[in-house]
């Protein structure tokens, strides 16, 4: 889904030590990059905000379209991304700036500076480069310390959650962030085996905490638990819910907001946020004329774009979605 905003007012609004960051020579293939750029439609001289710089794949295409008179602001909380940004900025075809922060905090900073970008976009979840840095513990395919921090400077890690959270709280997180049907059994097995220190130990506990029949088919049995713990470590859904209204409020009439989501938890929030802004009259249907005076803030531009996306070294995973709303119309 893509939306163009109307001219109506916006509604008011065990501890893991310091990890060694891998800068691996792996080709980065951004997900849905051509589709996202087509929806954003950047033009020379415009200002764009990349909320999740990562390996710079989307940024490179956007920068090329912005040209020498344009500006691209890049945000990423991962210290490894800042090193990749320096290489990107040296050859970028537009003016660039980097903010080392979670994208919700970065957007608040830009909003406080009065920045009015023509487009804001975000590629949600973790990047393939984070997965490939095996020592950071994002993947169930490598034996590594239980870490999963996108910002290695923060204190909370996967080891803290796995070893210190009460079983009831851990089970709740697995259900809420991983939609794991065997959350209770997995949490009990993790509690029984504590302390856990590696991803392999966690995978073994997950498998032991679910019925034997559930370990086969439907992808890797640890997929949902690893997703849930990663989201809890990094506060990903809270950041998304904070960032969406901030980004939308920064856009001028005609601006666009793009989001690529991997799983339904992210996509559901993006979709609901956009649908609310595309809503017009909310009067009861029995009224002959509108009395609420509500006008849509957005209008549909396109249907959503879909693709496959590799995650956690577990092979292609279906359901990656690009949605792009824009403010404008009059």
C-alpha positions as CSV (number, residue, x, y, z in Angstrom):
1,X,0.0,0.0,0.0
2,X,1.2,3.5,-0.7
3,X,-0.6,6.7,0.3
4,X,-0.4,10.3,-0.6
5,X,-1.3,12.6,2.3
6,X,-4.0,15.3,1.9
7,X,-3.8,18.9,3.0
8,X,-5.9,18.3,6.1
9,X,-4.4,18.9,9.5
10,X,-2.5,16.1,11.2
11,X,-4.1,14.6,14.3
12,X,-2.2,15.6,17.5
13,X,-0.1,13.7,18.1
14,X,24.7,-13.8,32.1
15,X,26.0,-10.3,30.9
16,X,27.6,-10.1,27.4
17,X,30.7,-8.0,27.1
18,X,31.6,-5.6,24.3
19,X,31.2,-7.4,21.0
20,X,33.7,-7.1,18.2
21,X,31.9,-5.7,15.2
22,X,32.5,-7.5,12.0
23,X,32.9,-5.5,8.8
24,X,32.7,-8.5,6.5
25,X,33.4,-8.3,2.8
26,X,29.9,-9.5,1.9
27,X,27.8,-8.1,-0.9
28,X,24.8,-6.3,0.6
29,X,21.6,-6.8,-1.4
30,X,18.9,-4.4,-0.1
31,X,15.4,-5.8,0.0
32,X,12.8,-4.3,-2.3
33,X,15.2,-1.4,-3.1
34,X,13.9,-0.6,-6.7
35,X,10.3,-1.0,-5.5
36,X,10.8,1.4,-2.6
37,X,12.6,4.0,-4.7
38,X,9.8,3.8,-7.3
39,X,7.3,4.5,-4.5
40,X,9.3,7.3,-2.9
41,X,10.0,8.9,-6.3
42,X,12.9,11.0,-5.1
43,X,13.8,14.0,-7.3
44,X,16.9,16.2,-7.7
45,X,17.4,18.7,-4.9
46,X,15.0,17.0,-2.4
47,X,15.7,16.1,1.3
48,X,15.4,12.5,2.3
49,X,15.8,10.6,5.6
50,X,17.0,7.0,5.7
51,X,16.0,5.8,9.2
52,X,17.8,2.4,8.9
53,X,21.1,3.0,7.0
54,X,22.4,-0.5,7.5
55,X,24.7,-1.3,4.5
56,X,23.6,1.7,2.5
57,X,21.8,-0.2,-0.2
58,X,18.7,1.8,-0.3
59,X,20.6,5.0,0.5
60,X,22.8,4.6,-2.6
61,X,19.8,4.5,-4.9
62,X,18.1,7.4,-3.2
63,X,21.3,9.5,-3.2
64,X,21.7,9.0,-6.9
65,X,18.3,10.4,-7.5
66,X,18.7,13.3,-5.2
67,X,21.8,14.5,-7.0
68,X,24.3,17.2,-5.9
69,X,21.6,19.6,-4.8
70,X,19.9,17.1,-2.6
71,X,20.5,15.9,0.9
72,X,20.3,12.5,2.5
73,X,20.2,12.1,6.3
74,X,21.1,8.6,7.5
75,X,20.2,7.2,10.9
76,X,21.3,3.9,12.4
77,X,21.9,2.8,16.0
78,X,24.5,0.2,15.1
79,X,28.1,1.4,15.5
80,X,29.2,-0.8,12.6
81,X,26.8,1.1,10.3
82,X,28.6,4.3,11.0
83,X,31.8,2.9,9.7
84,X,30.0,1.8,6.5
85,X,28.4,5.3,6.3
86,X,31.8,6.9,6.1
87,X,32.7,4.9,3.0
88,X,29.3,5.7,1.5
89,X,29.6,9.4,2.2
90,X,33.0,9.6,0.5
91,X,31.4,8.7,-2.8
92,X,27.7,9.8,-2.4
93,X,26.4,12.0,-5.2
94,X,24.4,14.2,-2.7
95,X,25.0,16.0,0.6
96,X,24.9,13.5,3.5
97,X,24.6,13.5,7.3
98,X,24.7,10.7,9.9
99,X,22.9,10.3,13.2
100,X,24.0,7.4,15.4
101,X,20.8,6.7,17.2
102,X,17.7,4.6,17.2
103,X,15.5,5.9,14.4
104,X,12.7,7.1,16.8
105,X,15.3,9.2,18.7
106,X,16.9,10.3,15.4
107,X,13.6,11.5,14.0
108,X,12.8,13.4,17.2
109,X,16.2,15.2,16.9
110,X,15.5,16.2,13.3
111,X,12.0,17.3,14.2
112,X,13.4,19.4,16.9
113,X,15.7,21.1,14.4
114,X,12.7,21.9,12.2
115,X,13.7,19.6,9.4
116,X,11.0,19.0,6.8
117,X,12.1,16.1,4.6
118,X,10.4,15.3,1.3
119,X,10.5,11.6,2.2
120,X,11.3,9.4,5.1
121,X,11.9,5.6,4.8
122,X,12.7,2.7,7.0
123,X,13.7,-1.0,6.5
124,X,12.5,-2.6,9.7
125,X,14.0,-5.4,11.7
126,X,17.6,-6.5,11.5
127,X,19.9,-6.2,8.5
128,X,21.6,-9.2,6.7
129,X,24.9,-7.7,7.8
130,X,24.0,-8.0,11.4
131,X,23.0,-11.7,10.8
132,X,26.3,-12.3,9.0
133,X,28.3,-11.0,12.0
134,X,27.9,-14.3,13.7
135,X,29.5,-13.2,17.0
136,X,26.5,-10.9,17.6
137,X,24.2,-13.8,18.2
138,X,21.3,-12.8,15.9
139,X,21.2,-16.1,14.1
140,X,20.3,-19.6,15.2
141,X,22.5,-21.0,12.5
142,X,25.8,-20.0,14.3
143,X,27.0,-20.8,17.8
144,X,27.6,-17.4,19.4
145,X,27.2,-15.5,22.6
146,X,23.6,-14.5,23.5
147,X,23.8,-10.9,22.5
148,X,21.3,-9.6,19.8
149,X,22.0,-5.9,20.6
150,X,21.6,-3.7,17.5
151,X,23.4,-1.0,19.6
152,X,26.3,-2.8,21.2
153,X,26.6,0.2,23.6
154,X,23.4,-0.6,25.4
155,X,23.4,-2.8,28.5
156,X,20.4,-5.1,28.0
157,X,21.3,-8.2,26.0
158,X,19.6,-11.5,25.0
159,X,21.6,-13.2,27.9
160,X,19.9,-10.9,30.4
161,X,16.4,-11.7,29.1
162,X,17.1,-15.5,28.8
163,X,18.7,-15.8,32.2
164,X,17.1,-13.2,34.4
165,X,13.5,-12.6,33.3
166,X,10.9,-14.6,35.3
167,X,9.5,-17.5,33.2
168,X,6.1,-15.9,33.1
169,X,7.5,-12.7,31.6
170,X,9.7,-14.6,29.2
171,X,6.7,-16.6,28.0
172,X,4.6,-13.4,27.5
173,X,7.4,-11.9,25.4
174,X,7.6,-15.1,23.2
175,X,3.9,-14.9,22.6
176,X,3.7,-11.1,22.1
177,X,6.8,-10.6,19.9
178,X,7.2,-14.1,18.3
179,X,3.6,-15.3,18.2
180,X,5.0,-18.6,19.6
181,X,2.3,-21.1,20.4
182,X,4.6,-23.2,22.6
183,X,5.8,-20.1,24.6
184,X,5.0,-21.6,28.0
185,X,6.9,-24.9,27.5
186,X,9.9,-23.1,25.9
187,X,10.1,-20.6,28.8
188,X,9.9,-23.4,31.4
189,X,12.7,-25.3,29.6
190,X,14.9,-22.2,29.4
191,X,14.3,-21.7,33.1
192,X,15.2,-25.3,33.9
193,X,18.5,-25.0,32.0
194,X,19.7,-21.7,33.2
195,X,22.3,-20.2,32.9
196,X,22.5,-20.3,29.1
197,X,25.3,-18.5,27.4
198,X,25.3,-19.4,23.7
199,X,22.8,-19.4,20.8
200,X,23.2,-23.2,20.5
201,X,22.2,-23.7,24.1
202,X,19.2,-21.6,23.5
203,X,18.2,-23.5,20.4
204,X,18.5,-26.8,22.3
205,X,16.2,-25.4,25.1
206,X,13.7,-24.2,22.5
207,X,13.5,-27.6,20.8
208,X,13.2,-29.4,24.1
209,X,10.4,-27.1,25.2
210,X,8.1,-27.9,22.3
211,X,6.4,-31.2,21.1
212,X,8.5,-33.3,18.8
213,X,6.0,-32.9,16.0
214,X,6.5,-29.1,16.1
215,X,10.2,-29.4,15.4
216,X,9.6,-30.4,11.8
217,X,8.0,-28.3,9.1
218,X,7.2,-24.6,9.1
219,X,10.7,-23.4,9.3
220,X,13.4,-23.6,12.0
221,X,11.8,-24.3,15.4
222,X,13.8,-21.5,17.0
223,X,12.7,-18.8,14.5
224,X,9.9,-17.3,16.5
225,X,11.7,-17.4,19.8
226,X,14.8,-15.7,18.4
227,X,12.6,-13.0,16.8
228,X,10.8,-12.4,20.0
229,X,14.0,-12.1,22.1
230,X,15.6,-9.8,19.5
231,X,12.6,-7.5,19.5
232,X,12.5,-7.4,23.3
233,X,16.2,-6.6,23.5
234,X,16.0,-3.8,21.0
235,X,12.5,-2.4,21.8
236,X,11.8,-2.6,18.1
237,X,8.0,-2.3,18.2
238,X,8.0,0.6,20.7
239,X,10.5,2.4,18.4
240,X,8.3,1.9,15.4
241,X,5.2,3.1,17.2
242,X,7.1,6.2,18.3
243,X,8.7,6.9,14.9
244,X,5.7,6.6,12.6
245,X,3.7,9.7,13.9
246,X,7.0,11.7,14.2
247,X,8.0,10.9,10.7
248,X,4.5,11.7,9.4
249,X,4.3,14.9,11.2
250,X,7.6,16.1,9.7
251,X,6.5,15.6,6.1
252,X,5.3,18.6,4.1
253,X,2.4,18.3,1.7
254,X,3.6,16.0,-1.1
255,X,6.1,14.2,1.1
256,X,6.2,10.4,1.3
257,X,6.8,7.8,4.1
258,X,8.1,4.4,3.1
259,X,8.4,1.3,5.3
260,X,9.6,-2.2,4.5
261,X,8.5,-4.8,7.0
262,X,9.5,-8.4,7.4
263,X,7.0,-9.9,9.8
264,X,3.3,-9.4,10.5
265,X,3.9,-7.6,13.8
266,X,5.7,-4.7,12.1
267,X,3.4,-4.7,9.0
268,X,0.2,-4.7,11.1
269,X,1.4,-1.5,12.9
270,X,2.4,0.2,9.7
271,X,-0.8,-0.8,7.9
272,X,-3.0,0.4,10.8
273,X,-1.2,3.7,11.1
274,X,-1.6,4.4,7.3
275,X,-5.2,3.2,7.3
276,X,-6.1,5.6,10.1
277,X,-4.6,8.5,8.1
278,X,-6.4,7.5,4.9
279,X,-9.8,7.5,6.8
280,X,-12.2,10.3,6.0
281,X,-15.7,10.8,7.4
282,X,-16.4,8.8,10.5
283,X,-20.1,9.8,10.9
284,X,-22.6,7.0,11.5
285,X,-23.9,5.7,8.1
286,X,-27.5,6.6,9.0
287,X,-26.6,10.4,8.8
288,X,-27.6,11.8,5.4
289,X,-24.6,14.3,5.4
290,X,-21.2,14.4,7.1
291,X,-21.2,16.4,10.3
292,X,-17.7,15.4,11.6
293,X,-15.8,17.3,9.0
294,X,-13.0,14.8,8.9
295,X,-10.9,14.8,5.8
296,X,-8.3,12.1,4.8
297,X,-4.7,12.9,5.5
298,X,-3.7,10.4,2.9
299,X,-4.8,8.9,-0.3
300,X,-3.8,5.5,-1.8
301,X,-1.0,5.6,-4.4
302,X,-0.2,1.9,-5.0
303,X,-0.8,-1.5,-3.6
304,X,1.9,-3.0,-1.3
305,X,5.0,-4.5,-2.9
306,X,6.1,-8.0,-1.7
307,X,9.3,-10.0,-1.8
308,X,11.2,-12.7,-0.1
309,X,13.9,-12.0,2.4
310,X,16.7,-14.0,3.9
311,X,16.7,-13.9,7.7
312,X,18.8,-15.7,10.3
313,X,20.6,-17.9,7.8
314,X,17.5,-20.0,7.5
315,X,16.8,-19.5,3.8
316,X,14.3,-17.3,2.0
317,X,11.3,-16.2,4.1
318,X,8.2,-15.0,2.4
319,X,6.2,-11.9,3.4
320,X,8.6,-8.9,3.1
321,X,6.3,-5.9,2.4
322,X,6.9,-2.3,1.3
323,X,4.3,0.3,2.1
324,X,4.7,4.0,1.1
325,X,2.3,6.8,2.1
326,X,2.9,10.4,1.1
327,X,1.6,13.8,2.3
328,X,0.2,15.9,-0.5
329,X,-2.5,16.2,-3.0
330,X,-3.5,19.8,-3.3
